[in-house]
Amino acid sequence: MTDVTGANADVLHTLFRSEQGGHEQVVLCQDRASGLKAVIAIHSTALGPALGGTRFYPYASEAEAVTDALNLSRGMSYKNAMAGLDHGGGKAVIIGDPEQIKSEELLLAYGRFVDSLGGRYVTACDVGTYVADMDVVARESRWVTGRSPENGGAGDSSVLTAYGVFQGMRASAQHLWGSPALHGRKVGIAGVGKVGHHLVEHLISDGAEVVITDVREESVRRIRDRHPQVTAVADTATLIRTEGLDVYAPCALGGALNDATVPVLTARVVCGAANNQLAHPGVEKDLADRGILYAPDYVVNAGGVIQVADELHGFDFDRCKAKASKIFDTTLAIFARAKDDGIPPAAAADRIAEQRMAEARRR
Ligand SMILES: NC(=O)c1ccc[n+]([C@@H]2O[C@H](COP(=O)([O-])OP(=O)(O)OC[C@H]3O[C@@H](n4cnc5c(N)ncnc54)[C@H](O)[C@@H]3O)[C@@H](O)[C@H]2O)c1
C-alpha cells in the first residue's frame, strides 16, 4: 500500500480511524463542464438515511474541504440522534466561491451526484446555499429537503430553531433555578438575525429582561422599534460582562466560548443557536469549573433540522413544533446524565447520542 503523508494522512485518519469511529462513505464529485467539485460525506446511517446540508464555500484546498465535510457530517450524526430523528449524519461541501461559480448547470450536476447515492444521503441548505438552490438540485434528485414553500417546502427554519433554543433555555432555568419560567431573568443575545430576533419575541412573552447586541445596526433597530424596553449594548464583549446577566445566548457565529470569553462571562447559563460555540475541546470543562451551565448547541438548535426532516414527509408545522418542544426534556436529560456521570453537559450529550446510534446498530 502506498504511504500517504501530511494533510492527506490526516484526512484519511479522520475518515477511517478517528476516535469517533470513522465514516461510512465519502464521495468525491467532479463535473468538468460546470466546474463542480464537491465532497459528500456520510458519517453514519445507523439511524436512517444521512441528513445534512450542502455548504458552498471557497476552501483554501481540497484537503480542507474534505476535512470540513468529515467534521460537519459527524456533527450531524450527533445532532440528528439527539433530536430523535430517524436520520444519520451526512454533509456535503461544494468547493468554490458561490458568488463566482454557482450556476444552474453546477447545481443540476450536483443533484445528479446526490441522486446517485439512492437516498443514503439527503441534502438541504447550509452556508452559501438557499431554498432556491435546493429547488434546482431537486430537479435531479428527490433526496432534497429545505425547499421553498412554492415547491412544497417548509421555508425559513429559523422560527423553529428559535423555538427550540427557547425550550433549551427553559430547561436550563428548570435545572438551575427550579422553574422553567424566564420571567424576571436577564438574558443577553449576541446576534439578532433570523434566529435571534424570534428568540427575543419568546423571551419578551415570558417576561424576561432582554439585552442585545449585533454588528448590524439595522438588526438592533428592528428589535428596539418593536420593543423599546430591550437594551442594546455596543458589542459582544460588553454583553458577556453585563452585570446581573442570567443567561447568555450566542446567536451569531461559532467559537463564542473561548479562553478569552469564558473567564469573564457573568451569566450562569449559556444557551444559544450558534453552531460550534465551544472554540476547542476543554472549553466545556472550563465552563463547568466556573459553575456555568452550558446547554449543548447542537441539541438546542435542532429545530431547523427537525423542520427539514419533517418536510420529507409533507411539512406540518404543529407536528414539527411538538417535536421541537421535546428539546426541553432532552436538555433536562442531558443535565441529569452530566450530574450522574460527573462530566460536563456537552460530553453527556455526546454519550447519549453515541448510545442511541450503537443501540440502533444492534437492532
Ligand atoms: N437559521 C437556522 O435555522 C439555524 C439552525 C441551526 C443553527 N443556526 C445557527 O445560528 C446562528 C444564527 O443563525 P441565523 O440564521 O440567525 O443567522 P443570521 O445571519 O440571520 O444572524 C446572525 C446575526 O448575527 C450578527 N452578527 C454577526 N457577527 C456578529 C458579532 N461578532 N457580534 C454580534 N452580532 C454578530 C449578524 O449581523 C446577524 O444579524 C448561526 O451560527 C447559525 O449557524 C441557525
The ligand as an SDF file (V2000), in Angstrom:
LIG
                    3D

 44 48  0  0  0  0  0  0  0  0999 V2000
  -31.3180   29.5680   10.8960 N   0  0  0  0  0  0  0  0  0  0  0  0
  -31.4040   28.3740   11.4430 C   0  0  0  0  0  0  0  0  0  0  0  0
  -32.4210   27.6820   11.3380 O   0  0  0  0  0  0  0  0  0  0  0  0
  -30.2580   27.8320   12.2530 C   0  0  0  0  0  0  0  0  0  0  0  0
  -30.3050   26.4970   12.6730 C   0  0  0  0  0  0  0  0  0  0  0  0
  -29.2670   25.9810   13.4630 C   0  0  0  0  0  0  0  0  0  0  0  0
  -28.1890   26.8060   13.7900 C   0  0  0  0  0  0  0  0  0  0  0  0
  -28.1620   28.0960   13.3400 N   0  0  0  0  0  0  0  0  0  0  0  0
  -27.0080   28.9200   13.7190 C   0  0  0  0  0  0  0  0  0  0  0  0
  -27.4610   30.0380   14.4820 O   0  0  0  0  0  0  0  0  0  0  0  0
  -26.6550   31.1830   14.2070 C   0  0  0  0  0  0  0  0  0  0  0  0
  -27.5460   32.3240   13.7220 C   0  0  0  0  0  0  0  0  0  0  0  0
  -28.2280   31.9180   12.5500 O   0  0  0  0  0  0  0  0  0  0  0  0
  -29.1860   32.9160   11.7640 P   0  0  0  0  0  0  0  0  0  0  0  0
  -29.8920   32.0710   10.7500 O   0  0  0  0  0  0  0  0  0  0  0  0
  -29.9520   33.7380   12.7220 O   0  0  0  0  0  0  0  0  0  0  0  0
  -28.0980   33.8150   11.0220 O   0  0  0  0  0  0  0  0  0  0  0  0
  -28.2270   35.3660   10.6190 P   0  0  0  0  0  0  0  0  0  0  0  0
  -27.0910   35.6130    9.7020 O   0  0  0  0  0  0  0  0  0  0  0  0
  -29.6130   35.6850   10.1800 O   0  0  0  0  0  0  0  0  0  0  0  0
  -27.9920   36.1210   12.0180 O   0  0  0  0  0  0  0  0  0  0  0  0
  -26.7550   36.2810   12.6150 C   0  0  0  0  0  0  0  0  0  0  0  0
  -26.7100   37.6860   13.1900 C   0  0  0  0  0  0  0  0  0  0  0  0
  -25.5020   37.8040   13.9220 O   0  0  0  0  0  0  0  0  0  0  0  0
  -24.9490   39.0830   13.6300 C   0  0  0  0  0  0  0  0  0  0  0  0
  -23.5120   39.0270   13.9190 N   0  0  0  0  0  0  0  0  0  0  0  0
  -22.5080   38.5690   13.1300 C   0  0  0  0  0  0  0  0  0  0  0  0
  -21.3330   38.6950   13.7570 N   0  0  0  0  0  0  0  0  0  0  0  0
  -21.5910   39.2400   14.9610 C   0  0  0  0  0  0  0  0  0  0  0  0
  -20.7760   39.6180   16.0710 C   0  0  0  0  0  0  0  0  0  0  0  0
  -19.4680   39.4430   16.0530 N   0  0  0  0  0  0  0  0  0  0  0  0
  -21.3930   40.1480   17.1520 N   0  0  0  0  0  0  0  0  0  0  0  0
  -22.7360   40.3310   17.1730 C   0  0  0  0  0  0  0  0  0  0  0  0
  -23.5450   40.0090   16.1640 N   0  0  0  0  0  0  0  0  0  0  0  0
  -22.9740   39.4600   15.0740 C   0  0  0  0  0  0  0  0  0  0  0  0
  -25.2980   39.3360   12.2040 C   0  0  0  0  0  0  0  0  0  0  0  0
  -25.2570   40.7300   11.9000 O   0  0  0  0  0  0  0  0  0  0  0  0
  -26.7170   38.7750   12.1200 C   0  0  0  0  0  0  0  0  0  0  0  0
  -27.7030   39.7500   12.4300 O   0  0  0  0  0  0  0  0  0  0  0  0
  -25.6080   30.7170   13.1910 C   0  0  0  0  0  0  0  0  0  0  0  0
  -24.4540   30.2950   13.8850 O   0  0  0  0  0  0  0  0  0  0  0  0
  -26.2670   29.5170   12.5430 C   0  0  0  0  0  0  0  0  0  0  0  0
  -25.3130   28.5980   12.0290 O   0  0  0  0  0  0  0  0  0  0  0  0
  -29.1750   28.6280   12.6000 C   0  0  0  0  0  0  0  0  0  0  0  0
  1  2  1  0
  2  3  2  0
  2  4  1  0
  4  5  1  0
  4 44  2  0
  5  6  2  0
  6  7  1  0
  7  8  2  0
  8  9  1  0
  8 44  1  0
  9 10  1  0
  9 42  1  0
 10 11  1  0
 11 12  1  0
 11 40  1  0
 12 13  1  0
 13 14  1  0
 14 15  2  0
 14 16  1  0
 14 17  1  0
 17 18  1  0
 18 19  2  0
 18 20  1  0
 18 21  1  0
 21 22  1  0
 22 23  1  0
 23 24  1  0
 23 38  1  0
 24 25  1  0
 25 26  1  0
 25 36  1  0
 26 27  1  0
 26 35  1  0
 27 28  2  0
 28 29  1  0
 29 30  1  0
 29 35  2  0
 30 31  1  0
 30 32  2  0
 32 33  1  0
 33 34  2  0
 34 35  1  0
 36 37  1  0
 36 38  1  0
 38 39  1  0
 40 41  1  0
 40 42  1  0
 42 43  1  0
M  CHG  2   8   1  16  -1
M  END
$$$$
